[in-house]
């Protein structure tokens, strides 16, 4: 697409996370970085280049046709890196012309930086986890819109004014469903202008590309009509002269490429029309010639034919050979006939063959000329593509809001209040999803959530993160009401995974991720923690989880901490910022019902054996587990004179 993104950071991990989020397919780097990058990205093709690639800033000037590249406001290092990349692409693509957009600096000032753990834990884009936010929201009508939607998901805004501008536009679209539907119908006919322009720029386009471009430009006047009804969009400017050229020049259903059939319309080139007329009337002229020769020779069975080896010929049976005129020149002898050619027929053949060659030449030449005109309009076409993508995403977010019953979020300083919140991904694949509420502010900003496995703790904290992220990308959210702060970062520490290739255990991976959170989080961050500390011994895990909690409370960020350590609920007695939540569980005889409802309080039981039963563990194993639980409870009570606290704590690991 010619997009150039620039990221400058002294934080290596932040840069690596950014690369992971973009699903890169190739890395080009200096020689000394190749080993470490290959280790970090084992499935990505990595190629090293020499240092001299980074020394020629003229490559940037040539690529952008600029005399002064410093208005890009990039550092010297970034400019050198861009120069190296341009030189590499020119070398590998063997072309001097590059279709590059101006470099866009990815800055934490403009967008929320998401680390790879958060992208994965919140299931933001397609990956190993299957269902994801992108697939839920992606009802876009254009390829450019789908690409931009993914970008918006990965780069939520941090400027409240920009966020609210997007939300107001979505609200306008939602309020006029009839025109929204018509707008989306029109967008469904828009082609991938960005890719078309790129193919034209690199001389790789086919005639169908020009038809697709023409069809898109033809839609714009009607699009402008519809857009004006919402009162929030500017008219799309488009190159009318180019549209006129495409309408006059290119067939509606052209051949695959010039030379394979008709590409250029009749009436566009008088010369081409003349040669086509010659070909189209060739058969008629041959019939006239055949009739004339029959009369001239008196041979009624005389035939004019054609084959690829000998070209045009006159065929006469051997019984009539005595009637052939002197100007007949023998060309081929068959069993029952002879084939001849005359000066007139030879001249006709020369004209026909020349016409075919000239038609092919003209088709290629005229197609190339039209492509050159498209190149001249590259900037405005890319601007159109950009605007169409934005309109597509905004109209898609409006469509999603209607389809999924989302509500417009409101922003405040420090207050997070969600009424009837839902997980945008889980609710799409679950019947009767249970809505939940949450209230946090600067005084009550740390929530400890206890409850058994399968009760919905992880889903709940993820949905708070997803609702916050969706709001900051400019989307309505799955809730009855949402009042939110603007977060600078969303951090997650969830699940148990190791890094065997890197020699890191599950616990070390967990602590590395927590170290990043403690280093980068601020009072404006949202931190989602799930089972921190369970990768080591119980006492060590509780101690680490408590100490981390204390640090985050002092930091001032908003935290949702789902845990099996009931000891952490004691934090509420020591810190006024802490509130305890649990998942309501109902018992009906021997049956346990997980309501998935978040309420105030602390979990009093783990229900681990009940969860094991639901999971399908055989009854004999379940019954034996109950026996062991009862025996241990009696032994601990007898030994200590009271119920042992640790015998009733929620298990650290799923059964």
Secondary structure, DSSP 8 states (H G I E B T S, - for coil): ----EE---S-HHHHHHHHHHTT-SEEEEEGGGHHHHHHH-TTSEEEEE-GGGGS-THHHHHHHT-S-GGGG---HHHHHHHHHHHHHHHHHHT-S-------EE--TTTB----HHHHHHTT-SSSTT---HHHHH---SSHHHHHHHHHHHHS-B--HHHHHHHHHHHHHHHH-HHHHHHHHHHHTT---HHHHHHHHHTT---HHHHHHHHHHHHHHHHHHHHHHTTTS-------HHHHHHHHHHB-TT--SSTTSS--B-TTS-HHHHHHHHHHHTHHHHHHHHHHHHHHHH--TT-EEEEETTTEEEEEEEGGGGGG--TT-EEEEE-SSEEEEE-HHHHHHHHHHHHHHHHHHHHHHHHHHHHHHHHHHTHHHHHHHHHHHHHHHHHHHHHHHHHHTT-B--EE-SS-EEEEEE--TTGGGGSTT---EEEEE-SSS-EEEEE--TTSSHHHHHHHHHHHHHHHHTT--BSSSEEEE---SEEEEE-S---BTTTTB-HHHHHHHHHHHHHHH--TTEEEEEESTTTTS-HHHHHHHHHHHHHHHHHHT-EEEEE-S-GGGGGHHHH-TTEEEEEEEEEEETTEEEEEEEEEES------HHHHHHHTT--HHHHHHHHHHHHHHHHHHHHHHSS--GGGSS--SS--
